Amino acid sequence: MKQRIYIDTSVVGGYFDDEFSADTIPFFDRVKSGEITIVISDILEAELLRAPDFVSELLASMPELHIEKVRLSPEATELADKYIEAKVVGKTSRADCQHIAIATLCNADVLVSWNFKHIVNLDRIRGYNGINYQNGYKMIEIRTPKETMKYGNED
């Protein structure tokens, strides 16, 4: 079954970043080839409005067939607020929490990010998943694009 991978804005920007491009370009090649579906939210689209044109054009160049769009729902807003109330992260990280909540509620197979401070961070992941568990939601896998790559002939 084709993986549905929720991406945050750092993944789109990572395509053009010297530190992350070696792992991000192959990730988007997998999207182009139809190997995976990326799940993007209205939060990501709003954040890209503040990005340089070439960054938002990358997403526009991906085949629509391999993109699933989701929206921030009242339920996701409530879950994101619970992450903040539990002090998983501070109030200034509300958009990061919304990404986590949306990915959780849309049942993405994994959320990928290059945001190590607020998202791809063992303590934070445990915090997000603890709140998810306490509220009857599934645990969410959180990884970098590099960790979603396939190596060799996997069966």
Backbone hydrogen bonds in HBPLUS format (Angstrom, degrees):
<---DONOR---> <-ACCEPTOR-->    atom                        ^
c    i                          cat <-CA-CA->   ^        H-A-AA   ^      H-
h    n   atom  resd res      DA  || num        DHA   H-A  angle D-A-AA Bond
n    s   type  num  typ     dist DA aas  dist angle  dist       angle   num
A0037-THR N   A0003-GLN O   2.93 MM  34  6.19 171.1  1.94 170.7 172.8     1
A0109-ASP N   A0004-ARG O   2.86 MM 105  5.46 146.1  1.98 149.6 160.8     2
A0005-ILE N   A0037-THR O   2.81 MM  32  6.16 165.9  1.83 169.7 170.6     3
A0039-VAL N   A0005-ILE O   2.81 MM  34  5.66 157.7  1.86 125.6 128.6     4
A0006-TYR N   A0110-VAL O   2.94 MM 104  6.25 149.6  2.04 163.8 164.2     5
A0112-VAL N   A0006-TYR O   2.83 MM 106  6.24 163.3  1.86 171.3 175.2     6
A0007-ILE N   A0039-VAL O   3.13 MM  32  6.31 156.8  2.19 162.7 161.5     7
A0011-VAL N   A0008-ASP O   3.16 MM   3  5.87 149.1  2.26 117.2 124.3     8
A0013-GLY N   A0009-THR O   3.06 MM   4  6.37 170.7  2.07 160.5 162.5     9
A0014-GLY N   A0010-SER O   2.79 MM   4  5.74 136.8  1.97 132.1 144.5    10
A0015-TYR N   A0012-VAL O   3.31 MM   3  5.72 153.8  2.38 107.4 114.1    11
A0016-PHE N   A0013-GLY O   3.04 MM   3  5.76 151.2  2.12 119.2 125.6    12
A0017-ASP N   A0014-GLY O   3.26 MM   3  4.85 160.3  2.30  96.7 102.6    13
A0020-PHE N   A0017-ASP O   3.02 MM   3  5.43 131.3  2.26 109.8 122.3    14
A0021-SER N   A0017-ASP O   2.78 MM   4  5.44 146.8  1.89 174.0 172.9    15
A0023-ASP N   A0020-PHE O   3.16 MM   3  5.80 145.9  2.28 116.6 125.0    16
A0024-THR N   A0020-PHE O   2.98 MM   4  6.04 141.9  2.13 147.2 158.3    17
A0025-ILE N   A0021-SER O   2.92 MM   4  5.59 175.1  1.92 148.0 148.8    18
A0028-PHE N   A0024-THR O   3.05 MM   4  6.43 159.3  2.09 157.0 160.4    19
A0029-ASP N   A0025-ILE O   2.93 MM   4  6.22 142.3  2.07 146.7 158.6    20
A0030-ARG N   A0026-PRO O   3.05 MM   4  6.32 143.1  2.19 140.8 149.0    21
A0030-ARG N   A0027-PHE O   3.10 MM   3  5.24 125.7  2.40  97.0 110.5    22
A0031-VAL N   A0027-PHE O   3.26 MM   4  6.71 139.2  2.43 137.1 148.2    23
A0032-LYS N   A0028-PHE O   2.94 MM   4  6.25 166.0  1.96 152.0 154.2    24
A0033-SER N   A0029-ASP O   2.99 MM   4  6.18 151.3  2.07 144.6 151.9    25
A0035-GLU N   A0030-ARG O   2.93 MM   5  5.20 134.7  2.14 161.9 166.4    26
A0034-GLY N   A0031-VAL O   2.97 MM   3  5.16 151.1  2.05 106.5 115.9    27
A0038-ILE N   A0066-HIS O   2.96 MM  28  6.37 158.2  2.01 159.6 153.9    28
A0068-GLU N   A0038-ILE O   2.83 MM  30  6.21 161.9  1.87 158.4 162.8    29
A0040-ILE N   A0068-GLU O   2.85 MM  28  6.24 158.5  1.89 161.1 168.5    30
A0070-VAL N   A0040-ILE O   2.86 MM  30  6.16 154.8  1.92 154.3 160.6    31
A0045-GLU N   A0041-SER O   3.10 MM   4  6.49 163.8  2.13 148.7 153.0    32
A0042-ASP N   A0070-VAL O   3.12 MM  28  6.66 125.2  2.44 147.8 162.9    33
A0046-ALA N   A0042-ASP O   2.95 MM   4  6.05 152.6  2.03 138.3 145.2    34
A0047-GLU N   A0043-ILE O   2.92 MM   4  6.19 157.2  1.97 150.4 157.0    35
A0048-LEU N   A0044-LEU O   2.91 MM   4  6.16 149.6  2.00 152.1 160.5    36
A0049-LEU N   A0046-ALA O   3.17 MM   3  5.32 143.0  2.31  99.6 110.0    37
A0050-ARG N   A0047-GLU O   3.17 MM   3  5.76 154.8  2.24 112.2 118.7    38
A0051-ALA N   A0048-LEU O   2.98 MM   3  4.87 157.2  2.04 101.8 109.2    39
A0055-VAL N   A0052-PRO O   2.98 MM   3  5.56 139.8  2.15 115.0 125.8    40
A0056-SER N   A0052-PRO O   3.43 MM   4  6.92 158.6  2.48 153.8 158.6    41
A0057-GLU N   A0053-ASP O   2.83 MM   4  5.99 148.1  1.93 154.6 165.2    42
A0058-LEU N   A0055-VAL O   3.21 MM   3  5.43 137.8  2.39 100.3 111.0    43
A0060-ALA N   A0056-SER O   3.24 MM   4  6.53 157.3  2.30 143.8 150.4    44
A0061-SER N   A0057-GLU O   2.94 MM   4  6.11 127.2  2.22 140.3 153.0    45
A0061-SER N   A0058-LEU O   3.07 MM   3  5.16 138.0  2.25  97.5 109.6    46
A0062-MET N   A0059-LEU O   3.14 MM   3  5.45 160.9  2.18 109.0 115.0    47
A0066-HIS N   A0063-PRO O   2.90 MM   3  5.64 158.1  1.95 122.3 128.4    48
A0067-ILE N   A0064-GLU O   3.10 MM   3  5.12 161.1  2.14 114.2 112.6    49
A0077-THR N   A0073-SER O   2.92 MM   4  6.23 156.6  1.98 153.4 160.3    50
A0078-GLU N   A0074-PRO O   2.95 MM   4  6.17 156.9  2.01 147.0 152.8    51
A0079-LEU N   A0075-GLU O   2.98 MM   4  6.23 158.0  2.03 145.8 151.7    52
A0080-ALA N   A0076-ALA O   2.86 MM   4  6.04 163.1  1.89 150.4 155.2    53
A0081-ASP N   A0077-THR O   2.98 MM   4  6.19 153.3  2.05 144.3 151.6    54
A0082-LYS N   A0078-GLU O   3.06 MM   4  6.37 141.4  2.21 140.7 151.1    55
A0082-LYS N   A0079-LEU O   3.03 MM   3  5.03 122.1  2.38  94.5 109.6    56
A0083-TYR N   A0079-LEU O   3.15 MM   4  6.60 145.2  2.27 147.9 156.7    57
A0084-ILE N   A0080-ALA O   3.26 MM   4  6.65 155.4  2.33 146.0 151.9    58
A0085-GLU N   A0081-ASP O   2.82 MM   4  6.09 161.4  1.85 151.8 157.5    59
A0086-ALA N   A0082-LYS O   2.97 MM   4  6.05 146.5  2.09 141.5 149.4    60
A0088-VAL N   A0083-TYR O   3.01 MM   5  5.48 165.2  2.04 165.6 161.3    61
A0087-LYS N   A0084-ILE O   2.85 MM   3  4.87 155.1  1.91 105.7 113.2    62
A0093-SER N   A0090-GLY O   3.01 MM   3  5.69 163.9  2.03 120.0 125.3    63
A0094-ARG N   A0091-LYS O   3.28 MM   3  5.58 138.6  2.46 122.6 119.0    64
A0096-ASP N   A0093-SER O   3.07 MM   3  5.28 117.2  2.48 102.9 118.1    65
A0097-CYS N   A0093-SER O   3.04 MM   4  6.40 158.2  2.09 155.6 162.2    66
A0098-GLN N   A0094-ARG O   2.86 MM   4  6.18 149.5  1.96 150.0 159.5    67
A0099-HIS N   A0095-ALA O   2.96 MM   4  6.29 151.6  2.04 147.5 154.3    68
A0100-ILE N   A0096-ASP O   3.10 MM   4  6.46 161.1  2.14 150.1 154.3    69
A0101-ALA N   A0097-CYS O   2.88 MM   4  6.12 165.8  1.90 153.6 157.5    70
A0102-ILE N   A0098-GLN O   2.88 MM   4  5.99 166.4  1.90 152.4 156.0    71
A0103-ALA N   A0099-HIS O   2.97 MM   4  6.12 170.0  1.98 153.0 156.1    72
A0104-THR N   A0100-ILE O   2.93 MM   4  6.12 154.1  2.00 147.6 155.2    73
A0105-LEU N   A0101-ALA O   2.91 MM   4  6.12 169.8  1.92 155.8 157.7    74
A0106-CYS N   A0102-ILE O   2.88 MM   4  6.01 146.2  2.00 153.9 162.5    75
A0108-ALA N   A0103-ALA O   3.11 MM   5  5.36 167.2  2.13 160.0 161.1    76
A0107-ASN N   A0104-THR O   3.17 MM   3  5.31 157.2  2.22 106.1 111.6    77
A0111-LEU N   A0141-GLU O   2.87 MM  30  6.19 159.5  1.91 150.8 156.4    78
A0143-ARG N   A0111-LEU O   2.96 MM  32  6.34 162.4  1.99 163.2 169.1    79
A0113-SER N   A0143-ARG O   3.06 MM  30  6.53 144.1  2.19 148.8 159.5    80
A0119-ILE N   A0115-ASN O   3.08 MM   4  5.50 143.5  2.22 136.2 145.7    81
A0120-VAL N   A0115-ASN O   2.84 MM   5  5.93 155.9  1.90 146.1 150.6    82
A0121-ASN N   A0119-ILE O   2.92 MM   2  5.55 129.1  2.18 108.3  92.9    83
A0124-ARG N   A0121-ASN O   2.93 MM   3  5.27 111.3  2.41 108.3 125.2    84
A0125-ILE N   A0121-ASN O   2.78 MM   4  5.96 168.4  1.79 166.9 171.0    85
A0126-ARG N   A0122-LEU O   3.01 MM   4  6.17 163.7  2.03 149.7 153.8    86
A0127-GLY N   A0123-ASP O   3.01 MM   4  6.22 150.6  2.10 140.6 149.1    87
A0127-GLY N   A0124-ARG O   2.98 MM   3  4.89 111.5  2.46  92.5 109.6    88
A0128-TYR N   A0124-ARG O   2.78 MM   4  6.12 165.2  1.81 164.9 167.1    89
A0129-ASN N   A0125-ILE O   2.93 MM   4  6.07 170.2  1.94 153.4 156.6    90
A0130-GLY N   A0126-ARG O   2.82 MM   4  5.88 141.6  1.96 140.1 150.9    91
A0131-ILE N   A0127-GLY O   3.11 MM   4  6.36 160.6  2.15 151.7 155.2    92
A0132-ASN N   A0128-TYR O   2.89 MM   4  6.20 158.2  1.94 148.3 155.4    93
A0133-TYR N   A0129-ASN O   2.87 MM   4  5.98 164.9  1.89 145.1 149.0    94
A0134-GLN N   A0130-GLY O   2.95 MM   4  6.15 164.5  1.97 148.5 152.9    95
A0135-ASN N   A0131-ILE O   3.07 MM   4  6.17 135.8  2.27 143.2 153.8    96
A0135-ASN N   A0132-ASN O   3.15 MM   3  5.26 133.9  2.37  98.0 110.6    97
A0137-TYR N   A0132-ASN O   2.77 MM   5  4.74 162.4  1.80 149.6 143.8    98
A0136-GLY N   A0133-TYR O   3.13 MM   3  5.20 169.2  2.14 110.7 112.0    99
A0147-GLU N   A0144-THR O   3.05 MM   3  5.37 128.2  2.33 105.6 118.0   100
A0148-THR N   A0145-PRO O   3.04 MM   3  5.37 158.4  2.08 110.4 117.3   101
A0149-MET N   A0146-LYS O   3.26 MM   3  5.60 166.9  2.28 111.4 115.3   102
